[in-house]
Amino acid sequence: MRHYIIVKFKPEVDWGVLVEPIRALFQRTLDIEGITGVWTYPSNSCRADRSHLMIEMELTAAALETYDRSELHFRWKETYGPLLESKIIFDRES
């Protein structure tokens, strides 16, 4: 399946400097059995009505459950959650 996390940072956040640390964090999820791909896409738009970053994961349904309970997921939420204005989660079959 494909799991997408689409986020918009708060206006005062310099989100561009966060892309590489977020990419590095999500690359570590590849150590979770069943996660076979992770891609990070920063926006190329500076329009106020656009999201800033999309993270795409290719994984099994079981791996999504494991990820949801993982230290990496808790770190993502704890470190970056307070910086977010909005977050959209979207899942689909591959």
N, C-alpha and C positions, 0 to 999 in steps of 0.2 A: 504494500500500500504506500501511498504518498501522504506525508504529514507536513502541512504548511503552517508556519508561524509568521504572521504579518504584523509588524509593529510600527507605531508612530511615537516618537519621543516627544516629551514636553518641549515647548518652545525654547526654554532656556538651556536645553541640553545640546552640547556640541557633539552630535551623534556620530559625525564622521570619524572622530578619533576612537570610537567604540567598536567600529566594524571589525578590525583585526582581533581584538581580544574576544569578541563574541564568536568570530569565525574559529579561533583557536579552541574556545570552550566547546563548541559543537563538534569540532573534529575529534575531540576525545570521546564523543558518543559512539564512534565507530568501534570502540572496544566492547560495546554491548552486543551480545549475540543477537543476530537478527537485524541489526542496522547495517545496511550495505552501502549507503550513500548519504552524504550531507553536502548541501550547497548553500552558500550565503550570497544574496543578491542585494547590494545597496541600490537605492533609488537614484536615478539620474535626473530627477525633477526637484525643483526648489519651490514648487507650488504648495501653498498652505493646505490645500485639501488632499494632499497625497501622503501615503505612508512612506516610511524611510527605509525599511529593511524587511526582506523576506528570507526566511530560512526554510529550506526544503529538505525533508528527510525521506529516504527510501527505507522501509522497514516492514517487519511483520507485525501483525496485531499484537502478538505476545511481546515483541520487543518494545512496542509503544507502552504497554503496561509496565514493563521493566524500567523503561526510561522515566515514566511518570513517578516512579518510586526511587529513582536514583539520586545520588549526591549531586550529579551534574545538573539535573533538573532543579533541585532545590537551590543550587548556587545561581543558576540562571534567574530564577524568580527572586531570590534575595538580593542579588547584585543589581540586576537591571530592571526588575519590576517597578521599583519606586521612580524610575526615570521615564516610565512609559505614560503617554497620554491615552493610548488605546492599543488593543491587541486583538487580532482575529486568528482563530484556529480553524483550519479547514483540512479535512481528511478525504481521500478518495482512493479508489482502487487503482493500481498501476496500469 
